[in-house]
Amino acid sequence: MSRIKTHVKKGDQVEIIAGNHKGKRGTVLLVNAAKGKVVVEGGRPIQKAFKATEAEPNGGIKTIDGPVHISNVKKVG
């Protein structure tokens, strides 16, 4: 199994350098090197509908952090 090398890892401080969310800074929550995506805390908020479950009986719409392409982030410090 070969590992894919990336310039950021979980916990790094990054800035989004391209796209609609350009200039936002945050911490990397997740890196998916195979797909070339990273999830930045507060970087790209999206709304997602959730079904009702035992844990969340009401379900509804929640705001979560969406993925950003790894080439559109730069490490800050």
N, CA, C and O atoms as a GROMACS GRO file, in nm:
protein
  308
    1MET      N    1   0.084  -0.118   0.000
    1MET     CA    2   0.000   0.000   0.000
    1MET      C    3   0.088   0.124   0.000
    1MET      O    4   0.168   0.143   0.092
    2SER      N    5   0.076   0.207  -0.102
    2SER     CA    6   0.156   0.329  -0.106
    2SER      C    7   0.075   0.447  -0.054
    2SER      O    8  -0.046   0.456  -0.074
    3ARG      N    9   0.145   0.536   0.012
    3ARG     CA   10   0.080   0.654   0.068
    3ARG      C   11   0.099   0.771  -0.027
    3ARG      O   12   0.203   0.782  -0.092
    4ILE      N   13   0.000   0.857  -0.034
    4ILE     CA   14   0.007   0.975  -0.120
    4ILE      C   15   0.057   1.092  -0.036
    4ILE      O   16   0.001   1.122   0.069
    5LYS      N   17   0.161   1.158  -0.083
    5LYS     CA   18   0.221   1.269  -0.009
    5LYS      C   19   0.140   1.396  -0.031
    5LYS      O   20   0.103   1.428  -0.144
    6THR      N   21   0.112   1.468   0.078
    6THR     CA   22   0.040   1.595   0.069
    6THR      C   23   0.118   1.701   0.145
    6THR      O   24   0.202   1.669   0.228
    7HIS      N   25   0.089   1.827   0.116
    7HIS     CA   26   0.161   1.936   0.182
    7HIS      C   27   0.092   1.980   0.311
    7HIS      O   28   0.147   2.063   0.384
    8VAL      N   29  -0.026   1.928   0.340
    8VAL     CA   30  -0.095   1.960   0.465
    8VAL      C   31  -0.137   1.831   0.534
    8VAL      O   32  -0.151   1.727   0.470
    9LYS      N   33  -0.156   1.839   0.665
    9LYS     CA   34  -0.205   1.725   0.741
    9LYS      C   35  -0.308   1.773   0.842
    9LYS      O   36  -0.324   1.894   0.862
   10LYS      N   37  -0.376   1.680   0.905
   10LYS     CA   38  -0.479   1.713   1.002
   10LYS      C   39  -0.419   1.796   1.114
   10LYS      O   40  -0.314   1.762   1.169
   11GLY      N   41  -0.487   1.907   1.148
   11GLY     CA   42  -0.441   1.993   1.256
   11GLY      C   43  -0.363   2.115   1.210
   11GLY      O   44  -0.338   2.206   1.289
   12ASP      N   45  -0.322   2.120   1.082
   12ASP     CA   46  -0.247   2.235   1.029
   12ASP      C   47  -0.338   2.356   1.013
   12ASP      O   48  -0.458   2.342   0.987
   13GLN      N   49  -0.280   2.474   1.028
   13GLN     CA   50  -0.351   2.598   0.999
   13GLN      C   51  -0.331   2.628   0.851
   13GLN      O   52  -0.218   2.630   0.803
   14VAL      N   53  -0.440   2.651   0.778
   14VAL     CA   54  -0.433   2.676   0.635
   14VAL      C   55  -0.518   2.797   0.597
   14VAL      O   56  -0.605   2.841   0.672
   15GLU      N   57  -0.491   2.849   0.476
   15GLU     CA   58  -0.570   2.956   0.418
   15GLU      C   59  -0.617   2.910   0.282
   15GLU      O   60  -0.540   2.851   0.206
   16ILE      N   61  -0.743   2.938   0.249
   16ILE     CA   62  -0.797   2.903   0.118
   16ILE      C   63  -0.754   3.012   0.021
   16ILE      O   64  -0.781   3.130   0.044
   17ILE      N   65  -0.688   2.972  -0.088
   17ILE     CA   66  -0.627   3.071  -0.179
   17ILE      C   67  -0.701   3.084  -0.312
   17ILE      O   68  -0.662   3.165  -0.395
   18ALA      N   69  -0.808   3.006  -0.334
   18ALA     CA   70  -0.881   3.014  -0.460
   18ALA      C   71  -1.027   2.978  -0.437
   18ALA      O   72  -1.060   2.907  -0.342
   19GLY      N   73  -1.113   3.027  -0.524
   19GLY     CA   74  -1.255   2.994  -0.517
   19GLY      C   75  -1.336   3.099  -0.443
   19GLY      O   76  -1.285   3.206  -0.409
   20ASN      N   77  -1.462   3.068  -0.420
   20ASN     CA   78  -1.554   3.162  -0.355
   20ASN      C   79  -1.518   3.191  -0.210
   20ASN      O   80  -1.557   3.294  -0.156
   21HIS      N   81  -1.444   3.102  -0.147
   21HIS     CA   82  -1.412   3.116  -0.005
   21HIS      C   83  -1.268   3.161   0.015
   21HIS      O   84  -1.208   3.136   0.120
   22LYS      N   85  -1.214   3.228  -0.085
   22LYS     CA   86  -1.076   3.275  -0.083
   22LYS      C   87  -1.051   3.368   0.036
   22LYS      O   88  -1.131   3.457   0.064
   23GLY      N   89  -0.939   3.345   0.105
   23GLY     CA   90  -0.901   3.430   0.217
   23GLY      C   91  -0.941   3.375   0.353
   23GLY      O   92  -0.890   3.423   0.455
   24LYS      N   93  -1.029   3.276   0.358
   24LYS     CA   94  -1.069   3.220   0.486
   24LYS      C   95  -0.958   3.133   0.542
   24LYS      O   96  -0.889   3.062   0.468
   25ARG      N   97  -0.941   3.139   0.674
   25ARG     CA   98  -0.839   3.058   0.741
   25ARG      C   99  -0.906   2.965   0.840
   25ARG      O  100  -1.014   2.994   0.893
   26GLY      N  101  -0.842   2.852   0.864
   26GLY     CA  102  -0.895   2.756   0.959
   26GLY      C  103  -0.802   2.639   0.977
   26GLY      O  104  -0.694   2.634   0.919
   27THR      N  105  -0.847   2.544   1.058
   27THR     CA  106  -0.771   2.424   1.088
   27THR      C  107  -0.820   2.310   1.001
   27THR      O  108  -0.940   2.296   0.977
   28VAL      N  109  -0.727   2.227   0.953
   28VAL     CA  110  -0.764   2.111   0.872
   28VAL      C  111  -0.824   2.005   0.963
   28VAL      O  112  -0.760   1.961   1.058
   29LEU      N  113  -0.947   1.964   0.933
   29LEU     CA  114  -1.015   1.861   1.010
   29LEU      C  115  -0.997   1.723   0.950
   29LEU      O  116  -0.995   1.623   1.023
   30LEU      N  117  -0.983   1.714   0.816
   30LEU     CA  118  -0.977   1.586   0.747
   30LEU      C  119  -0.899   1.603   0.617
   30LEU      O  120  -0.915   1.703   0.548
   31VAL      N  121  -0.815   1.505   0.584
   31VAL     CA  122  -0.743   1.504   0.457
   31VAL      C  123  -0.776   1.374   0.385
   31VAL      O  124  -0.754   1.265   0.439
   32ASN      N  125  -0.828   1.384   0.264
   32ASN     CA  126  -0.854   1.268   0.179
   32ASN      C  127  -0.760   1.280   0.060
   32ASN      O  128  -0.795   1.339  -0.042
   33ALA      N  129  -0.640   1.223   0.072
   33ALA     CA  130  -0.537   1.236  -0.030
   33ALA      C  131  -0.576   1.165  -0.159
   33ALA      O  132  -0.540   1.211  -0.267
   34ALA      N  133  -0.647   1.054  -0.150
   34ALA     CA  134  -0.687   0.979  -0.269
   34ALA      C  135  -0.778   1.063  -0.359
   34ALA      O  136  -0.767   1.056  -0.481
   35LYS      N  137  -0.867   1.140  -0.300
   35LYS     CA  138  -0.957   1.225  -0.376
   35LYS      C  139  -0.903   1.366  -0.393
   35LYS      O  140  -0.958   1.445  -0.470
   36GLY      N  141  -0.796   1.400  -0.321
   36GLY     CA  142  -0.737   1.533  -0.332
   36GLY      C  143  -0.822   1.640  -0.264
   36GLY      O  144  -0.830   1.753  -0.312
   37LYS      N  145  -0.886   1.605  -0.153
   37LYS     CA  146  -0.974   1.698  -0.083
   37LYS      C  147  -0.930   1.716   0.062
   37LYS      O  148  -0.874   1.625   0.123
   38VAL      N  149  -0.955   1.835   0.116
   38VAL     CA  150  -0.936   1.862   0.258
   38VAL      C  151  -1.060   1.932   0.311
   38VAL      O  152  -1.128   2.003   0.237
   39VAL      N  153  -1.089   1.913   0.438
   39VAL     CA  154  -1.200   1.981   0.504
   39VAL      C  155  -1.139   2.080   0.602
   39VAL      O  156  -1.066   2.042   0.694
   40VAL      N  157  -1.170   2.209   0.581
   40VAL     CA  158  -1.117   2.316   0.665
   40VAL      C  159  -1.228   2.366   0.756
   40VAL      O  160  -1.340   2.391   0.711
   41GLU      N  161  -1.198   2.380   0.883
   41GLU     CA  162  -1.296   2.425   0.982
   41GLU      C  163  -1.341   2.566   0.948
   41GLU      O  164  -1.260   2.659   0.950
   42GLY      N  165  -1.468   2.583   0.918
   42GLY     CA  166  -1.524   2.714   0.883
   42GLY      C  167  -1.486   2.761   0.745
   42GLY      O  168  -1.512   2.876   0.710
   43GLY      N  169  -1.424   2.677   0.665
   43GLY     CA  170  -1.376   2.717   0.533
   43GLY      C  171  -1.482   2.722   0.426
   43GLY      O  172  -1.489   2.819   0.349
   44ARG      N  173  -1.566   2.621   0.420
   44ARG     CA  174  -1.670   2.613   0.318
   44ARG      C  175  -1.796   2.555   0.378
   44ARG      O  176  -1.823   2.436   0.363
   45PRO      N  177  -1.875   2.637   0.447
   45PRO     CA  178  -1.996   2.585   0.509
   45PRO      C  179  -2.102   2.548   0.405
   45PRO      O  180  -2.131   2.626   0.314
   46ILE      N  181  -2.159   2.428   0.420
   46ILE     CA  182  -2.268   2.385   0.334
   46ILE      C  183  -2.382   2.335   0.422
   46ILE      O  184  -2.360   2.291   0.534
   47GLN      N  185  -2.504   2.343   0.368
   47GLN     CA  186  -2.620   2.295   0.443
   47GLN      C  187  -2.657   2.157   0.391
   47GLN      O  188  -2.664   2.134   0.270
   48LYS      N  189  -2.682   2.066   0.484
   48LYS     CA  190  -2.714   1.928   0.449
   48LYS      C  191  -2.838   1.884   0.525
   48LYS      O  192  -2.854   1.915   0.643
   49ALA      N  193  -2.926   1.811   0.458
   49ALA     CA  194  -3.048   1.759   0.520
   49ALA      C  195  -3.017   1.624   0.585
   49ALA      O  196  -2.952   1.539   0.525
   50PHE      N  197  -3.065   1.606   0.708
   50PHE     CA  198  -3.045   1.482   0.782
   50PHE      C  199  -3.180   1.419   0.814
   50PHE      O  200  -3.276   1.489   0.848
   51LYS      N  201  -3.186   1.286   0.803
   51LYS     CA  202  -3.307   1.213   0.840
   51LYS      C  203  -3.319   1.206   0.991
   51LYS      O  204  -3.220   1.219   1.063
   52ALA      N  205  -3.439   1.186   1.038
   52ALA     CA  206  -3.462   1.168   1.181
   52ALA      C  207  -3.407   1.032   1.224
   52ALA      O  208  -3.431   0.931   1.157
   53THR      N  209  -3.334   1.030   1.336
   53THR     CA  210  -3.281   0.906   1.391
   53THR      C  211  -3.310   0.904   1.540
   53THR      O  212  -3.370   0.997   1.593
   54GLU      N  213  -3.268   0.800   1.607
   54GLU     CA  214  -3.287   0.796   1.752
   54GLU      C  215  -3.205   0.904   1.820
   54GLU      O  216  -3.250   0.965   1.917
   55ALA      N  217  -3.086   0.927   1.771
   55ALA     CA  218  -2.999   1.029   1.831
   55ALA      C  219  -3.054   1.170   1.805
   55ALA      O  220  -3.051   1.255   1.893
   56GLU      N  221  -3.103   1.194   1.683
   56GLU     CA  222  -3.161   1.323   1.644
   56GLU      C  223  -3.305   1.299   1.599
   56GLU      O  224  -3.328   1.280   1.480
   57PRO      N  225  -3.402   1.299   1.692
   57PRO     CA  226  -3.540   1.265   1.654
   57PRO      C  227  -3.605   1.362   1.556
   57PRO      O  228  -3.698   1.324   1.484
   58ASN      N  229  -3.560   1.487   1.552
   58ASN     CA  230  -3.622   1.584   1.464
   58ASN      C  231  -3.560   1.586   1.324
   58ASN      O  232  -3.626   1.628   1.229
   59GLY      N  233  -3.435   1.542   1.311
   59GLY     CA  234  -3.369   1.551   1.181
   59GLY      C  235  -3.351   1.696   1.144
   59GLY      O  236  -3.320   1.778   1.231
   60GLY      N  237  -3.368   1.731   1.017
   60GLY     CA  238  -3.364   1.870   0.974
   60GLY      C  239  -3.240   1.904   0.894
   60GLY      O  240  -3.167   1.816   0.847
   61ILE      N  241  -3.216   2.034   0.880
   61ILE     CA  242  -3.105   2.086   0.801
   61ILE      C  243  -2.997   2.136   0.895
   61ILE      O  244  -3.025   2.212   0.988
   62LYS      N  245  -2.872   2.093   0.871
   62LYS     CA  246  -2.759   2.134   0.954
   62LYS      C  247  -2.650   2.191   0.865
   62LYS      O  248  -2.638   2.155   0.748
   63THR      N  249  -2.570   2.281   0.921
   63THR     CA  250  -2.457   2.338   0.849
   63THR      C  251  -2.332   2.261   0.887
   63THR      O  252  -2.297   2.250   1.004
   64ILE      N  253  -2.263   2.208   0.785
   64ILE     CA  254  -2.139   2.134   0.808
   64ILE      C  255  -2.029   2.195   0.722
   64ILE      O  256  -2.057   2.276   0.633
   65ASP      N  257  -1.903   2.156   0.747
   65ASP     CA  258  -1.791   2.203   0.667
   65ASP      C  259  -1.773   2.113   0.546
   65ASP      O  260  -1.762   1.991   0.559
   66GLY      N  261  -1.771   2.174   0.427
   66GLY     CA  262  -1.755   2.098   0.304
   66GLY      C  263  -1.610   2.089   0.262
   66GLY      O  264  -1.526   2.163   0.313
   67PRO      N  265  -1.579   1.998   0.169
   67PRO     CA  266  -1.441   1.980   0.125
   67PRO      C  267  -1.396   2.088   0.027
   67PRO      O  268  -1.476   2.150  -0.043
   68VAL      N  269  -1.264   2.110   0.025
   68VAL     CA  270  -1.199   2.202  -0.067
   68VAL      C  271  -1.087   2.124  -0.135
   68VAL      O  272  -1.026   2.038  -0.071
   69HIS      N  273  -1.060   2.151  -0.261
   69HIS     CA  274  -0.951   2.080  -0.328
   69HIS      C  275  -0.818   2.116  -0.264
   69HIS      O  276  -0.796   2.231  -0.225
   70ILE      N  277  -0.732   2.018  -0.252
   70ILE     CA  278  -0.606   2.035  -0.178
   70ILE      C  279  -0.515   2.140  -0.242
   70ILE      O  280  -0.433   2.200  -0.174
   71SER      N  281  -0.528   2.162  -0.374
   71SER     CA  282  -0.446   2.261  -0.440
   71SER      C  283  -0.491   2.403  -0.411
   71SER      O  284  -0.420   2.498  -0.441
   72ASN      N  285  -0.610   2.419  -0.352
   72ASN     CA  286  -0.663   2.552  -0.323
   72ASN      C  287  -0.638   2.597  -0.180
   72ASN      O  288  -0.694   2.697  -0.136
   73VAL      N  289  -0.553   2.525  -0.107
   73VAL     CA  290  -0.517   2.566   0.029
   73VAL      C  291  -0.366   2.580   0.041
   73VAL      O  292  -0.290   2.510  -0.025
   74LYS      N  293  -0.325   2.673   0.127
   74LYS     CA  294  -0.182   2.687   0.156
   74LYS      C  295  -0.163   2.686   0.306
   74LYS      O  296  -0.244   2.740   0.381
   75LYS      N  297  -0.055   2.625   0.348
   75LYS     CA  298  -0.022   2.614   0.489
   75LYS      C  299   0.021   2.749   0.543
   75LYS      O  300   0.100   2.819   0.479
   76VAL      N  301  -0.031   2.785   0.661
   76VAL     CA  302   0.004   2.912   0.725
   76VAL      C  303   0.069   2.879   0.858
   76VAL      O  304   0.000   2.845   0.955
   77GLY      N  305   0.198   2.888   0.864
   77GLY     CA  306   0.269   2.864   0.990
   77GLY      C  307   0.280   2.726   1.036
   77GLY      O  308   0.338   2.700   1.141
   0.00000   0.00000   0.00000
